[in-house]
Amino acid sequence: MSEIVNITEAAAFHIKEMMKHNEEEGSFLRVAVKGGGCSGLSYGMGFEQNSDEQDAILSQHGINILVNKDDAPILNGTVIDYKESMMGGGFTIDNPNAIASCGCGSSFKTAVNAGTPEEC
């Protein structure tokens, strides 16, 4: 059974390093969806100290993850990874629910949620 969000070991390593660097150890990692971008929806990630009743709480690789219950259907089965290349590294997000994304890959839409598209 897949989680709402799955974080790979490589991504977890870099998230923990960021937590340490930013003195956020013990914080939650918030994974969110917000309206905007060329295709209508975009991802957000950040650290938070507290959860609330609207949050699903997951735990993977020693990281506690928050996903708002309204975002859960949009993110269900999403994999967050960290990739290295000759040009550098960065997080990648593979969302099986995304049916279209913009050319730069920073926004998307699903079959049931088009979000609020903006001009690029």
Secondary structure, 3 states (H helix, E strand, C coil): CCCCEEECHHHHHHHHHHHHHCCCCCCEEEEEEEECCCCCEEEEEEEECCCCCCEEEEEECCEEEEEECCCHHHHCCEEEEEEEECCEEEEEEECCCEEEECCCCCEEEECCCCCCCCCC
